[in-house]
Amino acid sequence: MSSASRGLISRLRTLLITPNSPSTRPLIHFKTFSSDSLALENETEIDTIRSRIIEAKPGIMTPKSRRTGAIAVKCGMTALWDKWGERVPITVLWLDDNIVSQVKTAENEGIFALQVGCGQKKAKHLTKPEVGHFRAQGVPMKRKLREFPVTEDALLPVGTSIGVRHFVPGQYVDVTGITRGKGFQGGMKRHGFAGMPASHGASLSHRSLGSTGQRDAPGKVFKGKKMPGRMGGKQRTVKNVWVYKIDPKKNLMWVRGQVPGAEGNFVFIKDAVYKKPDISQLPFPTHFALEVEDPEELEPLVADLGDVDPFMAAD
């Protein structure tokens, strides 16, 4: 008997069994749905979402907490001398009216983040979706927006101001910006190649790149080869930048060394990832000014340089 015949016979036997047999009686599970139960579930979810109340009040920072960052305008570079007479190269950054323009939560957007706006801009210079976004949040028009991921305990309500006192002199920060565009450059300037001989043995190839490949095998130039091309104009991050001084009155910050970007460009500042600051010294989730505090009377704050003269320590 073939396999097809055996399958047909087994199928017929199954159909001939009485439907009232308890061995073949199907088990059907019914689940009732009603509009009342669905409405109750929806109300419960809505109440859970609305139960999150974000207040602008100081909190306790934990090692796993992550604060928001800020947007600054690069004003330029200068040099200062500290109290020991050491010359410090300085970049001046201006935090121009930073406020929280949107709050993102895990219930709505799937993440905890704060959107921060910087500067001012007229409505006629913005697109209609941008104007609608600012009006829906109830905040003034901003020139630059940036989203900073935060932890749940570091959320701030919309409209909270973030000043230069969000950072503490002496801490380390990471600064992100767009580097200066250099245009199309050769291999010596772009990658630091040594070039060809300057006198003997080179004819019109003193700044040439040199060989870029092999012979018949592989017969091609590998991808990623360092060659002439466009230089600069890319987002780069300078890590572990030391905050030397802050001026709460003018919202200025002095940091040591250079940061990416030209004068007038926006840069984004956040707490350093590698050289983490002391959580006991940082305002969390940000600095809240006192009602009796007059911003015009605030004095600049300088990082603590210690009591030992570094030039006399070797003696």
C-alpha positions in Angstrom: 0.0 0.0 0.0 1.4 3.4 -1.0 1.9 6.2 1.4 -0.8 8.3 -0.3 -3.4 5.5 0.2 -2.5 5.2 3.9 -2.9 8.9 4.4 -6.3 8.9 2.7 -7.5 6.0 4.8 -6.4 7.7 8.0 -8.2 10.8 7.0 -11.5 8.9 6.3 -11.3 7.2 9.7 -11.0 10.6 11.4 -14.1 11.9 9.6 -16.2 8.8 10.5 -15.6 9.2 14.2 -18.8 10.5 15.9 -18.5 14.3 16.7 -19.8 13.6 20.3 -16.8 11.5 21.2 -15.0 13.1 24.1 -11.6 12.4 22.5 -12.4 14.5 19.4 -14.5 17.2 21.0 -12.7 20.5 20.3 -11.9 22.8 23.2 -13.0 26.4 22.4 -12.0 29.3 24.6 -14.0 32.4 24.4 -12.7 35.9 25.5 -15.3 38.6 25.8 -14.5 42.2 24.9 -16.5 45.2 26.0 -16.2 48.9 25.4 -16.2 49.4 29.2 -13.1 47.2 29.8 -11.2 48.8 26.9 -12.1 52.3 28.2 -10.9 51.3 31.7 -7.6 50.1 30.4 -7.1 53.3 28.4 -7.9 55.5 31.4 -5.4 53.5 33.5 -2.6 54.0 30.9 -3.4 57.7 30.6 -3.4 58.1 34.4 0.0 56.4 34.6 1.4 58.8 32.0 -0.1 61.8 33.6 1.1 60.8 37.1 4.7 61.8 36.2 5.1 65.3 37.6 8.4 67.0 36.8 9.3 69.6 39.3 12.1 72.2 39.2 13.8 71.4 42.5 17.2 70.2 43.6 17.8 66.5 43.9 20.4 64.0 44.9 22.8 62.8 42.2 23.9 59.2 42.0 26.8 57.6 40.2 24.4 56.5 37.5 22.7 59.8 37.0 23.2 61.7 33.8 22.7 65.5 33.7 21.7 67.5 30.6 24.2 69.5 28.7 24.1 73.1 27.4 24.6 75.0 24.1 27.2 77.7 23.9 28.6 80.2 21.3 32.4 80.2 20.8 33.6 83.7 21.3 37.3 83.1 20.6 40.6 82.4 22.3 42.8 84.3 24.6 45.4 83.6 27.4 45.3 84.2 31.2 47.8 83.8 33.9 46.8 82.0 37.1 47.8 83.0 40.6 51.1 81.0 40.3 52.1 82.9 37.1 51.4 80.0 34.7 50.1 80.9 31.3 46.8 79.2 30.5 45.4 79.1 26.9 41.7 79.9 27.2 38.6 79.5 25.0 35.7 81.8 25.9 32.2 80.3 25.6 28.9 82.1 26.0 25.8 80.3 27.1 23.2 82.5 25.4 19.8 82.1 27.2 19.6 78.3 27.4 16.2 76.9 28.3 14.5 73.5 28.2 12.2 73.6 25.1 10.9 70.0 25.3 10.8 67.0 27.6 10.9 63.5 26.2 9.9 60.5 28.4 9.9 56.8 28.0 6.1 56.7 28.0 5.7 59.0 25.0 9.0 58.9 23.0 10.6 55.8 24.4 13.6 57.7 25.9 14.4 60.2 28.6 15.9 63.3 27.1 15.8 67.1 27.3 15.7 69.4 24.3 17.6 72.6 25.0 17.2 75.8 23.0 19.8 78.6 22.7 19.7 82.2 21.5 16.8 84.1 19.9 15.3 84.1 16.5 12.3 85.8 14.9 9.3 83.8 13.7 9.7 85.1 10.1 13.1 83.4 10.0 11.8 80.0 11.0 9.7 77.4 9.1 6.1 76.9 10.0 6.8 73.5 11.6 9.5 75.1 13.8 7.1 77.9 14.8 4.4 75.4 15.6 6.8 73.4 17.8 7.8 76.4 19.9 4.2 77.5 20.3 3.0 74.1 21.3 5.7 73.9 24.0 5.0 77.5 25.1 8.6 78.7 24.9 10.1 81.6 22.9 11.7 81.1 19.5 15.2 79.7 19.7 18.0 79.8 17.2 19.6 76.5 18.0 18.2 73.2 19.4 20.0 70.2 20.8 18.7 67.0 22.5 20.6 65.6 25.4 19.9 62.2 26.8 19.4 62.2 30.6 18.3 59.8 33.3 14.8 59.8 34.8 15.9 61.7 37.9 17.5 64.5 35.9 14.4 65.6 34.0 13.5 69.3 34.1 10.2 71.0 33.3 9.8 73.0 30.1 11.0 76.5 30.4 13.7 75.8 33.0 16.8 78.1 32.5 20.2 76.5 32.3 23.0 78.9 33.1 26.7 78.8 33.3 26.4 77.7 37.0 25.2 74.4 35.7 29.0 73.6 35.5 31.5 74.0 38.3 35.0 75.4 37.9 37.6 72.7 38.1 35.4 70.0 36.5 36.1 68.4 33.1 33.6 68.6 30.2 33.3 67.2 26.7 32.8 69.9 24.0 31.3 69.0 20.6 31.3 71.3 17.5 31.8 71.5 13.7 35.5 72.0 12.8 36.7 74.8 10.5 36.3 73.9 6.8 39.7 73.9 5.0 38.4 73.0 1.6 40.3 70.6 -0.7 43.8 69.9 0.7 46.7 67.7 -0.2 48.1 64.7 1.6 50.8 66.7 3.5 48.3 69.1 5.0 45.4 66.7 5.4 47.2 63.7 6.8 50.7 65.0 7.8 52.7 63.1 5.1 56.4 64.0 4.8 56.2 64.5 1.1 59.0 63.9 -1.5 62.7 65.1 -1.4 63.0 68.8 -1.5 66.0 68.9 -3.8 67.7 65.9 -5.6 65.6 63.2 -7.2 62.3 65.0 -7.3 60.9 66.9 -10.2 57.7 68.9 -9.6 56.6 66.3 -7.0 58.0 67.8 -3.8 54.5 67.7 -2.1 53.3 64.7 -3.9 51.4 61.9 -2.2 53.6 59.1 -3.4 52.5 55.5 -4.3 48.9 54.6 -3.6 48.9 50.9 -4.4 50.7 47.8 -5.6 51.3 46.2 -9.0 49.1 43.7 -10.9 47.9 42.2 -7.6 45.6 43.5 -6.3 45.5 46.0 -9.2 43.4 48.5 -7.3 43.6 51.2 -4.6 42.1 50.0 -1.3 39.2 51.9 0.2 40.1 54.3 2.9 43.5 55.1 1.5 44.7 58.5 2.8 44.6 60.8 -0.2 43.9 64.4 -0.9 40.3 65.5 -0.4 38.0 67.8 1.6 39.4 68.7 5.0 37.4 69.9 8.0 33.8 70.8 8.3 33.0 67.7 10.4 31.6 67.1 13.9 34.3 66.4 16.4 34.4 66.2 20.2 37.3 67.4 22.4 37.2 65.3 25.6 38.3 66.2 29.1 38.3 70.0 28.7 39.1 71.7 32.0 36.7 74.5 33.2 39.0 77.2 34.5 36.5 80.0 35.3 32.8 81.0 35.0 31.1 84.3 35.2 27.4 84.0 36.2 26.8 87.6 35.6 27.6 87.4 31.9 27.0 83.7 31.4 30.6 83.2 30.2 32.8 80.2 30.6 36.6 80.0 30.3 37.9 76.5 29.4 41.5 75.5 28.9 42.7 74.7 25.4 40.9 74.7 22.1 37.5 73.5 21.1 36.3 72.7 17.5 34.6 75.4 15.4 35.1 79.0 14.3 34.2 82.1 16.2 30.4 82.5 16.4 29.8 78.7 16.0 27.6 76.7 18.3 29.3 74.1 20.5 27.6 71.6 22.8 28.9 71.1 26.4 28.2 68.1 28.7 29.9 66.4 31.6 33.0 64.5 30.7 32.6 60.8 30.2 36.1 59.7 31.2 37.2 62.2 33.8 33.9 62.2 35.6 33.4 65.2 38.0 32.7 64.8 41.7 29.0 64.3 42.0 29.0 66.0 45.4 30.1 69.3 43.8 27.7 69.4 40.9 24.2 71.0 41.1 21.6 68.4 40.3 19.7 68.3 38.1 20.8 71.9 37.5 21.5 75.1 39.4 18.4 76.9 40.7 18.9 80.5 41.5 17.6 81.8 44.8 14.8 84.4 44.8 16.8 86.9 46.8 19.9 86.5 44.6 20.8 89.4 42.4 22.6 88.3 39.2 24.3 91.6 38.8 26.2 91.2 42.1 27.6 87.7 41.3 31.3 87.5 41.1 33.3 85.2 38.7 34.3 81.8 40.1 37.8 80.4 39.5 38.9 76.8 39.8 40.8 75.9 43.0 44.5 75.7 42.1 45.7 74.5 45.5 48.1 75.9 48.0 51.3 74.5 46.6 53.3 76.6 44.0 54.0 74.2 41.1 57.2 76.1 40.3 58.5 75.7 43.8 57.4 72.1 44.4 60.5 70.7 42.7 62.8 72.6 45.1 
